[in-house]
């Protein structure tokens, strides 16, 4: 199972959602789908219709920039990072 790490902004919005969890998925999209099955609405926080990652969401798989179609293996580490902007 891939190890998934989420930004600190998400767990307060979804009761019981840990910041770090293991997920059985073949792609980033499938990992997000698995999370959305357990915590409905989570996909909408990470993805736009299309589907595409929201502009302020960055995903890295094993330290490489990734997209929804990026493959995962049992030892992958997936980091979901929310960009911070301001003025």
C-alpha positions as CSV (number, residue, x, y, z in Angstrom):
1,X,0.0,0.0,0.0
2,X,1.2,3.5,-0.8
3,X,1.8,5.9,2.1
4,X,-0.3,9.1,1.7
5,X,0.4,12.3,3.5
6,X,-2.1,15.1,3.5
7,X,-1.8,18.8,4.3
8,X,-2.8,20.0,7.8
9,X,-5.8,21.9,6.4
10,X,-7.8,18.8,5.5
11,X,-8.2,16.7,8.7
12,X,-10.2,19.3,10.6
13,X,-12.7,19.3,7.7
14,X,-13.2,15.5,7.8
15,X,-13.7,13.8,11.2
16,X,-11.5,10.8,11.6
17,X,-9.2,11.7,8.6
18,X,-5.5,11.2,9.6
19,X,-2.7,13.2,8.1
20,X,-0.9,10.0,7.2
21,X,-2.5,6.8,6.0
22,X,-1.9,3.8,3.8
23,X,-4.0,3.4,0.6
24,X,-4.3,0.6,-1.8
25,X,-4.4,2.3,-5.3
26,X,-2.7,2.0,-8.7
27,X,-2.8,5.8,-9.4
28,X,-3.0,9.1,-7.7
29,X,-6.6,9.4,-9.0
30,X,-7.5,6.0,-7.5
31,X,-6.0,7.0,-4.2
32,X,-8.1,10.2,-4.1
33,X,-11.2,8.1,-5.0
34,X,-10.5,5.7,-2.1
35,X,-10.3,8.6,0.3
36,X,-13.5,10.1,-1.1
37,X,-15.3,6.8,-0.5
38,X,-14.4,7.1,3.2
39,X,-14.6,10.9,3.5
40,X,-17.2,12.1,1.0
41,X,-16.4,15.6,-0.4
42,X,-12.6,15.2,0.0
43,X,-12.2,14.8,-3.8
44,X,-13.8,18.2,-4.3
45,X,-11.2,19.8,-2.1
46,X,-8.3,18.3,-4.2
47,X,-9.8,18.1,-7.7
48,X,-11.7,20.2,-10.2
49,X,-14.2,18.8,-12.6
50,X,-12.5,17.3,-15.6
51,X,-10.9,15.8,-13.5
52,X,-7.9,17.8,-12.7
53,X,-6.0,18.8,-9.6
54,X,-6.9,22.2,-8.3
55,X,-4.3,24.8,-9.1
56,X,-3.3,25.2,-5.4
57,X,-2.8,21.5,-4.9
58,X,0.5,19.9,-5.6
59,X,1.1,16.1,-5.5
60,X,4.4,14.4,-5.4
61,X,5.0,10.7,-5.7
62,X,8.4,9.6,-4.4
63,X,9.6,13.2,-4.5
64,X,8.6,13.7,-8.1
65,X,5.9,16.1,-9.3
66,X,2.8,14.0,-10.1
67,X,-0.6,14.1,-11.8
68,X,-3.8,12.2,-11.4
69,X,-2.6,9.5,-13.8
70,X,0.8,9.0,-12.0
71,X,1.2,5.3,-11.1
72,X,1.7,4.1,-7.5
73,X,3.3,0.9,-6.2
74,X,3.2,-0.7,-2.8
75,X,6.2,1.3,-1.6
76,X,5.2,4.7,-3.0
77,X,5.1,7.8,-0.8
78,X,2.5,10.3,-1.9
79,X,2.7,13.9,-0.6
80,X,-0.3,16.2,-1.1
81,X,0.7,19.8,-0.5
82,X,-1.6,22.8,-0.5
83,X,0.1,25.9,-1.9
84,X,-0.1,29.0,0.2
85,X,-0.6,32.3,-1.5
86,X,-1.2,35.8,-0.3
87,X,-0.5,39.4,-0.9
